[in-house]
Amino acid sequence: MIPLIVFYLHIVAIAGVYTRRWQEEGLAEGFLAVFFMSLIFFVGWSMASFVMKLFMTAAGAGPGLNRDSASLLLLTAAEGVFYYFYLRGEERQSGSPDAGPGSN
Protein backbone atom coordinates (compact mmCIF):
# COMPACT_ATOMS: atom_id res chain seq x y z
CA MET A 1 0.00 0.00 0.00
CA ILE A 2 2.86 2.40 0.76
CA PRO A 3 4.41 2.08 -2.73
CA LEU A 4 1.02 2.78 -4.31
CA ILE A 5 0.62 5.99 -2.32
CA VAL A 6 4.18 7.09 -3.08
CA PHE A 7 3.78 6.45 -6.82
CA TYR A 8 0.45 8.30 -6.81
CA LEU A 9 2.04 11.30 -5.08
CA HIS A 10 4.81 11.35 -7.67
CA ILE A 11 2.35 11.19 -10.58
CA VAL A 12 0.33 14.08 -9.14
CA ALA A 13 3.52 16.09 -8.50
CA ILE A 14 4.83 15.46 -12.02
CA ALA A 15 1.50 16.53 -13.52
CA GLY A 16 1.49 19.68 -11.40
CA VAL A 17 5.06 20.62 -12.24
CA TYR A 18 4.49 19.93 -15.94
CA THR A 19 1.39 22.12 -15.97
CA ARG A 20 3.08 24.95 -14.09
CA ARG A 21 6.18 24.93 -16.32
CA TRP A 22 4.13 24.57 -19.48
CA GLN A 23 2.01 27.61 -18.61
CA GLU A 24 4.95 29.77 -17.50
CA GLU A 25 7.71 28.77 -19.92
CA GLY A 26 6.26 26.66 -22.73
CA LEU A 27 5.95 23.07 -23.86
CA ALA A 28 9.66 22.25 -23.97
CA GLU A 29 10.19 23.47 -20.40
CA GLY A 30 7.28 21.30 -19.26
CA PHE A 31 8.88 18.20 -20.76
CA LEU A 32 12.25 19.13 -19.26
CA ALA A 33 10.64 19.40 -15.82
CA VAL A 34 9.09 15.93 -16.23
CA PHE A 35 12.43 14.53 -17.36
CA PHE A 36 14.23 16.17 -14.42
CA MET A 37 11.75 14.85 -11.85
CA SER A 38 11.87 11.37 -13.39
CA LEU A 39 15.65 11.38 -13.30
CA ILE A 40 15.69 12.49 -9.66
CA PHE A 41 13.11 9.80 -8.83
CA PHE A 42 14.90 6.87 -10.46
CA VAL A 43 18.40 7.79 -9.33
CA GLY A 44 17.15 8.64 -5.85
CA TRP A 45 15.23 5.37 -5.60
CA SER A 46 18.33 3.32 -6.38
CA MET A 47 20.37 5.32 -3.85
CA ALA A 48 17.67 5.00 -1.18
CA SER A 49 17.46 1.24 -1.83
CA PHE A 50 21.20 0.96 -1.32
CA VAL A 51 21.03 2.88 1.97
CA MET A 52 18.07 0.85 3.24
CA LYS A 53 19.91 -2.37 2.36
CA LEU A 54 22.54 -1.36 4.91
CA PHE A 55 20.00 -0.82 7.70
CA MET A 56 17.12 -3.28 7.09
CA THR A 57 16.62 -6.90 6.21
CA ALA A 58 14.54 -7.75 3.16
CA ALA A 59 11.54 -8.58 5.38
CA GLY A 60 11.70 -5.14 6.95
CA ALA A 61 9.60 -4.15 9.95
CA GLY A 62 6.52 -6.14 8.97
CA PRO A 63 4.35 -6.93 5.98
CA GLY A 64 3.44 -3.29 5.39
CA LEU A 65 6.93 -1.82 5.70
CA ASN A 66 9.45 -3.95 3.86
CA ARG A 67 12.77 -2.66 2.61
CA ASP A 68 11.37 -1.43 -0.70
CA SER A 69 8.59 0.52 1.00
CA ALA A 70 11.05 2.07 3.45
CA SER A 71 13.34 3.11 0.59
CA LEU A 72 10.41 4.77 -1.18
CA LEU A 73 9.49 6.64 2.01
CA LEU A 74 13.09 7.77 2.43
CA LEU A 75 13.17 8.91 -1.19
CA THR A 76 9.89 10.81 -0.86
CA ALA A 77 11.11 12.62 2.26
CA ALA A 78 14.40 13.56 0.59
CA GLU A 79 12.62 14.72 -2.57
CA GLY A 80 10.17 16.76 -0.51
CA VAL A 81 13.03 18.66 1.12
CA PHE A 82 14.85 19.08 -2.19
CA TYR A 83 11.81 20.31 -4.13
CA TYR A 84 10.79 22.62 -1.26
CA PHE A 85 14.07 24.50 -1.43
CA TYR A 86 14.29 24.24 -5.24
CA LEU A 87 10.83 25.70 -5.84
CA ARG A 88 11.11 28.21 -3.00
CA GLY A 89 14.22 29.65 -4.65
CA GLU A 90 12.34 30.17 -7.92
CA GLU A 91 9.45 31.96 -6.23
CA ARG A 92 11.83 34.22 -4.37
CA GLN A 93 13.62 35.18 -7.59
CA SER A 94 10.49 35.94 -9.60
CA GLY A 95 8.60 37.61 -6.77
CA SER A 96 11.34 39.79 -5.33
CA PRO A 97 10.49 43.49 -5.04
CA ASP A 98 13.91 44.43 -6.42
CA ALA A 99 13.13 42.85 -9.79
CA GLY A 100 10.72 45.62 -10.90
CA PRO A 101 11.59 48.11 -13.65
CA GLY A 102 11.48 51.11 -11.30
CA SER A 103 13.86 49.68 -8.65
CA ASN A 104 16.83 51.85 -9.56
Buried (B, 14 or more C-beta within 10 A) or exposed (E): EBEEEBEEBBEEBBEEBBEBBBEEEEEEBBEBBBEBBEEBBEEBBEBBBEBBEEEBEEEBEEEEBBBBBBBBBBBBEBBEEEBEEEEEEEEEEEEEEEEEEEEE
